[in-house]
């Protein structure tokens, strides 16, 4: 699973930093208090990553027992998204692509 923490230019805050680029650095000075919505999204993301790894035949550990927000509704609502993503991703993973990475921290500078 990916390391915890946020990117300076995270997708979840992209509306803010696209409209006000300096806000990205300014927000670093404030404590990330999180929210129930963020926690649920993190759990959904972990579940999707697990399902994708499993569908691609990669080693994967079922995270459901450690997810605080996991329930039948999450499983049902993610089913369509997961299926669509597999249909999109699986053809991309072939002998032509030597590696496939999930949420790896990349340092640019």
Helices and strands as residue ranges (DSSP letters): G 11-13, H 14-19, H 22-26, G 27-29, H 36-55, G 64-66, H 72-90
